[in-house]
Amino acid sequence: MFWLLLLSGGLLYVLSHFVVKAVYLSNRFYVLLAVTIVLFLLAYFIPEMETTARIAFVLLSVLFAADLFFLFAINRKPVVERIVPERLSNGDANHITITVQNRYPFKIHAVLIDELPEQFEERNFKRSLYLKPGETKEEHYSLRPLERGEYKFGAVQFFASSLLGLVERKFAGAQEQMVPVYPSFIRMRQYQLHAEAAQTKEAGNRRLRKIGHSMEFEQVKEYVQGDDVRNINWKATARKASLMVNSYTEEKSQQVYCIVDKGRLMKMPFQGLTLLDHAINASLVMCNVALNKQDRFGLMTFSNKAGSMLAADRKPVQLEKVLQLLYNQQTAFLESDFELLYTRIRASIKQRSLIILFTNFESLTGMQRQMQYLKRIAKYHLLLVVFFENTELKQVSQQEVKDLEDLYVKTIAGKYMHEKQLIVKELQNAGILSILSAPENVTVNTINKYIEIKTRQAI
């Protein structure tokens, strides 16, 4: 009888793994089978237990057959759907929903295994739930991609078991699908609200020196206390016999270009994203903000050779064009050619524009090698250089010194941090605007600077 039991177990194993692909034996079944085997082993030494062992074996066999019947004779495949956005946002939490409906006439225990894209390196993603007859439930989770590109979702594997829990039946739910990951578009609305708040703050709380007088005429209106007396329209005043002033509005349709450096220094990762990704996300948000300010937005990329170019425009479709252009940008492994950048700007951008250059300098000498080209660009355009703090070095420079080696490391880290400040001073002395920002704050800082420039009418 013992050998018959082992043979039966072996046949069941072969049946479940090689014949019936949809049948999986549960842990509960193996535990009960092990208990039955132990009873038969004990029966060799205690003959009185043989009857108990036989009863246990028959009972296990009956329950196993009943479980198979419930799951396979009643052939009602559960409905499993995965709801994924058409595109995912890089660096943001993207919400995924799996909808499950139980079509069995009895309560089941379900295990969901979603085959996530390989970029997430998640091999054991599962959810467990109970479903009443006809009940529909939703499972929610979030994914935060850290790379742009195509992400392939596998099938959703659905394992159903009855309350007996001896056998699990496997169903293939939602099928494979490819989802693109684009630069961070989820934050655009958030940063648009931030830009509006920043505009109010700049206009209401600070008196900024205006460079020139590049305001567009809006209307002639009656003078009220607080209007600029220099804007009095004397001809209209004579006709109306009351003081009339010219009203101006902020000049629109100015050109704003974001230029993204794709050189080797932009490959450095911070918080899971490369500096290139941080620059791309900031450029996308800047496009949305500039278009809402009715400015014309353009984009350019470069490395050791010329990259992509999108001429400035303010049509609503421009945002989608920028999104598509930034989708597949990758860093090069050579030093960027700033001379080539200057030549291309002179050839492509004829009108004076605000040029926001996202790049990175790790040393003062590295920046000084490019200074002549930055000065040439600033001669024809308003240049804003955005580069990045090395937050890892900053943490090292703030660590407590415990031994001589720590002192050396902290001193070198402090030296590099100080050089970043010297770069800011050097650019300032050359009349070039700059932003030194931590990677995670680059978008906010760039928007604030753009609003400040618009308020000063410096373009």
WOKAPE-V63498 format. One record per run of one state. SS is the DSSP state (hx for helix, st for strand, lp for the rest). FROM is the first residue (numbers start at 0). LEN is the number of residues. If there is no record, write none. Layout:
SS FROM LEN
SS FROM LEN
//
This chain:
lp 0 1
hx 1 18
lp 19 3
st 22 3
lp 25 1
hx 26 19
lp 45 1
hx 46 27
lp 73 5
st 78 5
lp 83 3
st 86 3
lp 89 4
st 93 8
lp 101 6
st 107 7
lp 114 3
hx 117 3
lp 120 5
st 125 6
lp 131 4
st 135 8
lp 143 5
st 148 5
lp 153 2
st 155 6
lp 161 5
st 166 6
lp 172 4
st 176 6
lp 182 4
hx 186 19
lp 205 9
st 214 8
lp 222 6
hx 228 3
st 231 1
lp 232 1
hx 233 7
lp 240 3
st 243 7
lp 250 4
st 254 7
lp 261 2
hx 263 4
lp 267 1
st 268 2
lp 270 2
st 272 2
hx 274 18
lp 292 3
st 295 7
lp 302 3
st 305 8
lp 313 4
hx 317 9
lp 326 11
hx 337 11
lp 348 4
st 352 6
lp 358 5
hx 363 17
lp 380 1
st 381 7
lp 388 2
hx 390 7
lp 397 6
hx 403 26
lp 429 3
st 432 5
lp 437 1
hx 438 18
lp 456 3
//
